[in-house]
Structures are given as structure tokens and as C-alpha cells.
């Protein structure tokens, strides 16, 4: 085309733009490079470019192209606006979407079925639900697409009653409609309603199963999520990346390494050994939380592509498991490779310094974060610095640091400092930290117990009695401690009772 005159054949240009913007995956950038050299692109070419950009990972380009189209006085048609509206929906650009709606009315395209459905989709997702409903009631009630869009809009905004009414009134329910309603219940934590609807679905797909698995993970029912996965496999449904990410999250929260290893094997079968960044990061996080840092490192070193989250997962995992030197060395390697760390990276590094007692190194990295990377410390960074100084016994410096913090210390930071005072036997500073804690919250028994313990360790029994009396006067009771033990594939809970917490036996002599 270049040899024969690039702009001479509009038909060939249309084919080239369509191929690069739509047909060939990952070629959108090349399409933009080609498009700027076309002297007089027609409406079809503009629409194709806007469509490809709206469907890409950078939908902002669709808005920019539409703006250029207007500036060059190219008249849009009824195919232009649906793609621009989809970009607005992806970006949640409400004002821009309303402006496009105005243009649709100005050009007289509102009666177009495809455009009207896209307007309903936009307003249901991020615009005005009342406008979506008015468009729907006007002339779209027989079309399953706007039914699903409007139902999803109500469900997404927590109006499950209206969403369910629409769902029940649908003349024809497609699988998208069922999935929309199940997902709505899941997002509101109504798993019983979601499960009931799930059982009624005529034919399920991977999205249906994923919604239920993710829902159980989100509400903390991890074992049910794993059971649902087994049921999914028995039903012959092939899991995808979303399924595996939910399951890895469940394994990480449960600390179930055996199941995590099985999920890893399933992932390798699914991906033919080539892990995506998301799955790799989730595996590293799961192994680290399950205590197998060697497997986490194995996954890390086996990944072809990594992002900052990959480095964060392994740096944090090493730090929290006491491998401070390895954690800091990985951070140094990250810097050597010119990978820009973020605020999460520095939490891991500061934890590593704290566990290793590297006070000066911790100060240096804290300053590097602020001065070199322009990352303002958040409460977690400040808490790490207090922990670092407290563990090292530099309690006065820890208090000075807290006084100099631009962020108001929270209860967790004060409790960290109180714990350090107890370890190093500093009653005066412990009392000060405890006073700050009691100003913030007076109902946490652990805060009283920590101060009581420091008095007891020094033989100051009057202080212990004062703390106990303060607890009684405040109506605070020490909850019984418990441990979770796994035996015969079942989780058993063992209780430890103090002098004021008495176990109750039911009619079967079981602790209740």
C-alpha cells in the first residue's frame, strides 16, 4: 500500500484499519499509528477506530478520537455514539455520557434500537437510573438486552427488590440475566438468595459458577467456596482464571496449603505451564500466607513477566516470615532493574528492617520513599517505623516519631508501642501509651491485659488490681481465648478460659 500510494485506495484503508483496530488482538496501537497518516478518513474509519479503542484497555482513546472527529467536522452517525457511550461507561464518565446522550437526541438517533439499548446500559451502570427506566419503559420492554442491563443497574446499586421484580417479569430470561441477578445477590452478601437462584438456573456457564465461588470467598465461607469448585468440576464445567483467583484467595485465608497445592496443579493444567501475572501473584500470596515461602520463591523465579505487585508479594512474604535479608536484597534487585516501587513495597521493606533490627537501614528506606520516590507515608509506614524503633528498645525515639507524625496515630500504632514498652519493661511509657489507647477505645480487653501484665512482671500488684477494677468499672470482660486445630480434615476449636469466663455445658455435655 505504501509503494502504490498509501492514501489512494480508501477500500484498502478501511480493511487495514478494521484488521488492526478490531480483528487482530493487541494491534490497536499500530492502528493508531496508521490512522494518523490517513489524510481524509471517512466515517467508517472513525467509527472503527473509536470502536477498537472503546474495547481496548485504554478506552480514553475512544473519547479523544470522537473529539478529534468533531473538531474536523466529520458528521457522526448512529454507529458512532454506541462506541463512545461504551467508553464513557468503562471510564464512569457520567458528565461526558450525558453530553453524548444530548448529541444522540440532537441528531435524532434516540429511536435507534441499538443506540437506545446502549443508552440504557450507560445510565443503568453509571448514569441516572430514572433515565434508564424511562428509556426502557418507552419502547425496549420486549428486548432481553435492556432487561438485563436495567436489572444489573438496580442490582449493582443495591436495589435488589426492584432488580428481582424486573427479573421475574422478564418475558424471556437468557443466561446473562440469571448471572446478573445471582451476582447482584452475591455483591450484597445475600448468599442464601444467590444459592437458591443458582439452583434454578436452567443451564450454567463458568460465570455462574465464578459468581458463587467468589461470593463464598467474600463472605468468609471459604470451605463452601472449595466445595462449590468440586461441584463445578463434577458438572464438567472448565474453570478459568477468575475461578482460580477466587480459590487461591480462599486457600490463603484458610491457610490450607494442601488444597493450595492442588489448585496450583489445576492452574498449571489450565495454563499449560505459562502463568499470567495475576495468577502468579495470587500463588505467591497464597504460598506466603500458608507459610511455604520456598514455594512462593519458586513461583516468583519461574514467572516470565512480573509487575510491581509480584515484587511486593514476595518482598512482603519474605519479610513477614522473618527472612529479612532476602527481602531487603530483593528490594535492592528491584531498584537495580529500575522497577519503580510503590507504597506497598515500602511496607514490606520496613517490616523486614523491623524484624531484623536494622534501625538505621529502616530510617534510610523511609527517607528514600519520601525523597526519591515522592511517596507520602501513610499510617502503615508510620506504624512500621514505630514497631522498628520499639522492637529495638528505642522507646523515647518511638514516642518522638509519633509526636512528629503528620498523620494522627491510630489504636493499632499505640498498641504496637504499648507492646514494645511491655517487652522492655518501661512502665511509665506503657502507662502513657495505654492512656492514649483508652481515650480512643475503652472496650478492648486486650489493652487492659497488656498494662496489667507489665505491672505483674514487676511485682506491682496494686497496679494489677487498679487495672482489673478499671476493667470492671468500664464493663469490659476478657473474652476466652481459643485456638483452631485441624484434625481428620475438620477444624476443631479449643478454648482457654480465664477465672471470670466459665464454660457452659449443654444437654449433651458439649461446650457452648
N, C-alpha and C positions, 0 to 999 in steps of 0.2 A: 504493500500500500504506500509506503514511503517513497519507493522508487517511482511508482506510477503517478504520484501526486496525492498526498495524504487526504486533502480535503475535496478531491474531485468526485468521489463516489459516496453519496450520502447513504445508500443502501448498505454498503460495506461497513461504513462507520457505525450505523445502527447495530449491525451484527456484532461488531467488535466491542462496542460499549455494553451490549446486553451480555455477551460472554464474560467480560471481565468484571462487570458490576453485579451480575446475578448468577450466572451458570457456574463459573469456576470458583470454588471455595478459596477464600483468602486472597483473591486478586483485586479487591476493592481499591487498594492503594494504587495499583497500576492503572485502574480505570480512571482515577482522578488525574493521574499524570497524563493519560491520553486525552482526557476531556478538555483540559486547558488549552490544547493545541488545535481544537476544532474551532474554526473561525465563526461559523454560524450554526450552532447546534439547534435542532428542531425540538418541538415539544416532547416528542417521543424520547429523545436522548436525555433531556432534562428529567423527565419522569423516571426513566430507567436509573439514572444516577441517584436521584432522590430515594427511589425505592431500595436500591442496593445499600445506600448509606443508612437508611432507617432500620434495615435488617442487620446491620453490622454492629460491632461492639462500640462504635462511636457514632450514635445517632445524631449528635450535634451537627455533623457534616450535612445531614439532610436539611436542617433548618438554614444553614449557611447557603446551601445551593438554591433553596427556594428564594432567599433574599436576593441572591445574585440574579436569579431568573426575573424577579420583579424589577430590579434595577435596570435590566437590559430590555425591559418592556416586552418580554415574551409572555403571551397570554396563557395562564394555566387552564387545564381542562378538568373534567370530572375524575380523571385518574391521578392528577397531581395531589389533591388535597388529602385523600386517604393515607398516602405515604407520609405526608407532613404531619398529619394527626397522630399516626403511629409513633413517629419520632417524639412528638410532644408528650405522648403517654409514657414512653420509655423514660424520658427525662423528667417527668412530672412537672412540665412547664405549663401551668394552668393558664396564666395570662396569655401566653402565645397561642394556646389551644383555643381559648375564647376568641382571640383575634382571627384565627383561621376559620372558626365557625361563622364569624361575621362575613368573611370573604366568600364562604360557601353560599350564604344567603344572598349576598350581593350578586354573585354570578348565576343564581337561580338553580343551584345543583342540589338543594336540600331534598328534593323528591327522589333523587337517585338512590336506589335500594342499597347499593354497596357503600355509598358515602354516608347514608343515614345510619347504617349499622356501625360504621367506624366512628361516627359522632357519638352514638350510644356507648360504644366501648370506651371512648375517651372520657366522657362525662361520668360513666359508671366507675372508672378506675381512679381518676384524679380531679375531675371537674365538678359539676353540680348534679347531684343525683336527681333533683326535681326536674332538671332539663332532660336528663336521660330518660326519666319516666314519661315526660310529655312526648318526647320523640317516639318512644316505644308505644304509648297508647294511641298515637296518631295513626300509624299505618304499618307497624312492624310486628304485630302480635302473632302472625302466623309463621314467622320465620324463627327457626330454632337458634340461630346465631345471636340475635339481640336478646332472646330469652336468657341464654347462658350468660351473656355479658352483663345484663342487668341483675341477674341473680348473684353473680360473682361480686358485683359492685356493692350490693346490700350486705352480702356475707362478709366481704373484706372490711367494711366499716362497722361490723359488729351488730348489724340489724338482721339477726338470723331469723326472727319471726317473719319479717316481710320476705326475706330470701326464700324461706321454706314454703310460704304461701305461693310465691311465683313458681317455685319448683313443682309443687303439687298441681298447679293449674296448667302446666305446660302440656300442649296437645301432643307433642312428641318429645321424648327425652332421649338425647344422644348421650354417649359416654362422657363427653365434655361436661354436660350438665350434672351428671352424677358426681363426677370428680370435683366440680366446683362446689357443690353442696357439702360433700364429705370434707373437703379442705376447709370450708368455712367453719364447720363444727370443730375441726382439729385446731384451728388457729385460736378459737375461743376456749380451748381446753375441754370441750364437751365430748369426751371420748366415747361415752356410752351411746350418745345420739349418733356419732360418727360410725361406731361399730354396727349399730342397728341398720343404718343406711347401707353400709358396706355389705352386709349380708343380703341385702335386697337387690344389689346391682346385677342386672341380667348377665353382663359379660364384663369382666375386669381387664384392665391393662396395667402396665408397670406403674403408671401414675397413680392409679387407685391404691395399689399396694404400698407405694412410697409414702403416700399421704398418711396412711395408718401407721406405718413404721415410724415415720418422723414424729407423728403425734404422740405416740407412746414414749418416745425418747424425750420430747419436750416436756411432758408432764411427769417425767421421772420413773415411768413404768418400763424400765429397761428390759426386764425379763420377758414382759409381754411383747416388746419390740422384737426380741430374738425369736420368740415363739411364732410371731407373725411371719418372720423371714422363713422359718422352717415350713410353715403352711404355704407360703408363696412358692417355695421350691417344689413341694409335693404337688402343687397345682400346675406345675410345668411352666411357670412364668419366669422368664430370664431376667435377673436383676441388672440394674445399670449402675452408673457411677453414683447417682443420688442415693440409691439403696445402700450402697457400701459406705458412703459418708455418714449416713444416719446410724448404721450398725457399728461403725468404728467409734462414734461418739458414745453409743450405749456401752460398749466394752470399756472405753476409757473411764466413764463414770462409775461403772461397776467394779473396775479393776480386775476384770475377768480375762486373764492372759490366755487361757486355753481356748476360749471362744475367739479371742482376738487373732490367735494363730490360724484358726480355721478360716476366719474371714479373710485373712491375708492370702491364704491359698486360693480361696474363691476369686479374689481380686486378680491374682496372677493368671488364673484361667480366663477370666473375663477380658483382661487387657493384653493377653499373650506376652506377659512379662514387661511390657512398656508402660510404666506408671505415669499418670498425669501428675501435675504439680499438686493439685488439690488432694488427690488420693495419697500421694507420698507424704504430704504434710500431715494428713489425718493419721496415717500409720505411725509416723514419728511421734505424734502427740499421744496416740494410744499406747505405744510401747513404753514411752517415758512415764505415763501415768500408771501403767501396770508394773512399773519397776524394772523393766528389762531394757536398760539403756544401751546394752550391746546390740540388740536387735534394732533399736532406734537409729544407732550409728550406721548399722549395716544398710538400712533403707536409705539413709541420707547419702552415703557414699555411692549407692547404686543408682541414684537419680540422675538422669541425663540433664534435665532442666530444673532449676531451682529459682525461687523468688525470695524476697526478704522474709516471708513467713516461714519458709523452710529453715532458714538460718535461725530465726527466732525460736522455733520449736526445739531444735537440737541444742542451742545455747542455753535456753531455759531448762530443758530436760536435764542436761549435764549439771547445771548449777543447783537445781533442787535435789539432785541425788548425791550431792557432795563432791562431784568431780569438778572442782573449781578451776584447777589449772587447765584442764581440757576445754572447759567452757570459755575461759579467757583467751586461750590460744586460737580457738575457732573464731572468736570475735576479731582477733588480730588478722587472721586469714581473710575474713570478710572485708576488713578495711583494705588489706593489700590488693584484693581483687576489685576494689573500687565499688563495692556494693554498698549503697547508702543505708545505714541502719535507721530504724525509727524508734519511737518512744518505748515500744515493747522490747526491742533489742536491749536497751539500756537497763530495763528492769532485770532481765536475765543476768547481765554483766554485773550489776550492783549486788544481786543476790549471791553470785559466785564470789565476789570480793568479800561479802559479809561472812559467808561460810568458811572462807579461807583465812579470815582475819587480816585481809590486805586493806588496811585503812587508807593509807596514802594513795594506793592504786585506785581505790574506790572514789576518793576525792578527785583524782585526776580524770577519771572517766566521767564523773558527774560534771566537771568543768568542760570537758570535751563536748559532751552532749549539748551544753548551753552555748558555748563559744564557737565551736567548729561547725556544728550541725543545726544551730539555731532552734533547738527543741526546748521548749519551756518545761521545766519539771512539773509533773503532776503529783497527786497525793501518794501514788505508789512509789515514785522515785524518792520522795521525801521520807516515806516510811522505810525504804531500803537503807537510806543514809542513817536514820535513827537506829535501825537494827544493827548496822555496821558498827557504829560508834558504841552502842550499848553492849554488844557482844564482846567488844574489845575492852570493856570496862571504863571507857572514856565518857562517863555519865554526865559530867558537867558540860562537856563539849556537845553531847547529845541534846541537853536542855537548851544550850545556847543556839544550836542549829534550829531547834523547834521555835525558839523565840524569833529567829531571823527569817523563818519561812513566810513567803508571801501568801501561801495557802493556809487556811485555818486547819490545824491538825484535827483529825477525826478520832473516834474512840479506839480504832484499831492501832493507830500510831501511839496513843497514850498507853494502851495495854502492852504494846511491844516494849515501851520504855519501862513500864512497871515491872514486867517480867525480867528485864535486864537488871533493874535495881535489886530484885529479889536474889538473882543469881550472884550478884556481887555484894549483897548484904548491906546495902545503903538504905537505912530505914527512913531518914529524913526525905531523901529524894523520892522514895517509894510512896511516902505519905502525900507528897505534893502531886505526884502523878495520879494517885488514887483519888485525890480531891477533884482533880480535873475530870476524871472519868465519872465520878458520881454527879458532877454538875451536868454531864451530858446524858447519863442514863443511871437510874437508881434501881433498876430491876434485874440486873445481871449478877447472878450469884457468884460467878467466877471472879469478878472484880474484887468482891469482899474476901473470897477464899485466898486469893493471891496475897493480899495485905495481911490476912490472918496468918498465913504460912511464914511470912517474913518475921512477924513477931514471935511466932512459935520457935523458929530456928535460932532465935537469940535469947530464948527463955523469958521473953517479956509476956507473961501470961495475962497481965492486966490488959495489955493491948489486944490479945486474942479475945478476951471477954467483951471488950468495948466493941470490937468488930462484930461479934456474934449478936450483941444487943442491938447494934445499929441495923443489922440484917432483920432481926425480929421486929424492931420498931417500924422498919420500912415495908414489912410484909413480904420479904424476899425469902424463898425457900430454895435449898440446894436440891436440884433435880438429881435423881440417881444416875450414876454413870453406867455406861453399857459398852460392851464390845461385840462386834459382829464376827462370827466364826463360820466358815463353810465346812460342812461335813455331809458326806453322801449326796453331793450336788444340791444341798439345801442350805440356806443361810439361817444360822441359829443365833439368837441374841442372848448374851449373858449379862445379867445386871449386877452392879455393885451398889450396895445400899449403905448409906451413912446412918448415923444414930437417929436422925429425925425422919428417915424415909423407910417406912416399913412395907414389906411386900404383902399383897393381899392374895389369898388363895380362893379360887372359885370352887364350885361344887365337885369338879374333877381333880382338885388339888393341883391345878395349873396356876402359875403366877399370872396375875392380871394387873 
